């Protein structure tokens, strides 16, 4: 299996979710299944079927998280010798040349990407266009609605 690039914070977030699923969700679901079984006939027991479906989903997510964590390539932006270039884990201050709006993004792994938190995936068009660039450079990015230009105002490794 391929290595999954993750930041230190991303690994911690996945570990917390895995811990919650194993210590809170799994026991709760097992209890719900036991209670539903106590009601008798399982063929017409909606609570039982719902709990089993939830158990299946939870076990699948646990297996997915364990696989990602076992194949994680943890990259700490503080220890990367980037020489002022945009690299995985870097936090960027950008100016959208079209709207003149400043935005801040951190380039992270696919699993930890969340645009509402300003975290964009390494495989996104914006991140791919920015990798290897330096402060002050203008970068053209092909996005679904056309081409955008960004100026890199600053690069931080936090």
C-alpha positions in Angstrom: 0.0 0.0 0.0 1.2 3.5 -0.7 2.4 5.8 2.0 -0.2 8.4 3.2 1.3 11.8 3.8 0.0 13.4 7.0 1.0 16.3 9.2 1.7 15.7 12.9 -1.7 17.4 13.7 -3.4 15.2 11.1 -2.1 12.0 12.7 -3.2 13.1 16.1 -6.7 13.9 14.8 -7.0 10.4 13.2 -5.7 8.8 16.4 -8.3 10.6 18.5 -11.1 9.6 16.1 -9.9 5.9 16.2 -9.7 6.0 20.0 -13.3 7.4 20.2 -14.6 4.8 17.8 -13.0 2.0 19.8 -13.8 3.1 23.3 -17.1 5.0 22.9 -18.9 4.0 19.7 -18.1 0.3 19.5 -19.3 -0.4 23.1 -22.4 1.7 22.6 -23.3 -0.2 19.5 -22.7 -3.6 21.1 -25.0 -2.6 23.9 -27.7 -1.4 21.4 -27.4 -4.8 19.6 -27.8 -6.7 22.9 -30.8 -4.6 23.8 -32.4 -5.1 20.4 -31.8 -8.9 20.6 -33.6 -9.0 23.9 -36.8 -7.8 22.2 -37.2 -11.1 20.4 -37.7 -11.8 16.7 -34.7 -10.4 14.9 -36.3 -10.6 11.4 -38.7 -7.7 12.1 -36.6 -5.8 14.6 -35.7 -2.4 13.1 -33.5 -1.4 16.1 -31.4 -4.6 15.6 -30.9 -4.0 11.9 -30.1 -0.3 12.4 -27.5 -1.2 15.1 -25.9 -3.9 12.9 -25.7 -1.4 10.0 -24.1 1.2 12.4 -21.7 -1.5 13.6 -20.7 -2.3 10.1 -20.0 1.3 9.3 -18.0 1.8 12.5 -15.9 -1.3 12.0 -15.2 -0.2 8.4 -14.1 3.2 9.6 -11.9 1.7 12.3 -10.2 -0.5 9.7 -9.8 2.4 7.3 -8.2 4.6 10.1 -5.9 1.8 11.2 -4.7 1.2 7.6 -4.1 4.9 7.1 -2.2 5.3 10.4 -0.1 2.2 9.7 0.8 3.6 6.3 1.3 7.2 7.4 4.3 9.1 6.4 4.4 11.8 9.1 5.8 15.0 7.8 6.5 17.8 10.3 6.8 21.1 8.5 9.1 22.4 11.3 11.8 19.9 10.4 11.6 20.1 6.6 14.4 22.0 5.1 12.3 23.9 2.5 14.6 26.8 1.8 11.6 29.2 1.6 9.7 27.1 -0.9 6.2 25.8 -0.7 6.2 22.2 0.5 3.8 19.7 2.1 2.7 21.1 5.5 3.5 24.7 4.7 1.0 27.4 5.6 0.6 30.0 2.8 -0.8 33.5 2.7 -2.0 34.2 -0.8 -3.6 37.1 -2.6 -6.2 36.1 -5.1 -5.4 38.5 -8.0 -8.9 38.4 -9.4 -10.8 39.3 -6.2 -7.9 41.0 -4.3 -8.9 38.8 -1.4 -6.2 37.4 0.9 -6.6 33.7 1.9 -4.5 31.4 4.1 -4.1 27.7 3.3 -2.1 24.9 4.8 -1.2 22.1 2.4 -2.1 18.8 4.0 -2.8 15.1 3.1 -6.1 14.1 1.5 -7.4 12.6 4.8 -7.0 15.8 6.8 -8.1 18.4 4.1 -10.9 20.6 5.2 -11.4 23.9 3.3 -13.5 25.4 6.2 -10.3 25.1 8.3 -8.1 26.5 5.5 -6.5 23.0 4.9 -6.2 22.0 1.2 -5.2 18.6 -0.1 -1.8 18.1 -1.6 -3.6 16.6 -4.6 -5.8 19.6 -5.2 -5.1 21.8 -8.3 -4.1 24.8 -6.1 -1.6 22.8 -4.0 -0.1 21.1 -7.0 0.4 24.5 -8.7 2.0 26.1 -5.5 4.4 23.3 -4.6 8.0 24.5 -5.1 7.2 28.1 -5.5 8.5 31.0 -3.3 7.2 34.2 -1.7 6.4 36.9 -4.2 5.8 34.5 -7.1 2.6 34.7 -9.2 1.0 31.3 -9.8 -1.7 30.4 -12.3 -4.1 27.7 -11.2 -6.5 25.9 -13.4 -9.7 25.4 -11.4 -13.1 24.0 -12.6 -14.4 27.5 -13.4 -11.3 28.7 -15.3 -7.9 30.1 -14.3 -7.0 31.9 -11.2 -3.9 33.8 -10.3 -2.4 33.9 -6.8 0.5 35.8 -5.4 2.3 34.1 -2.6 2.5 36.7 0.2 4.1 34.5 2.8 5.1 31.0 3.6 5.2 29.6 7.2 6.3 26.2 8.5 4.2 25.7 11.6 
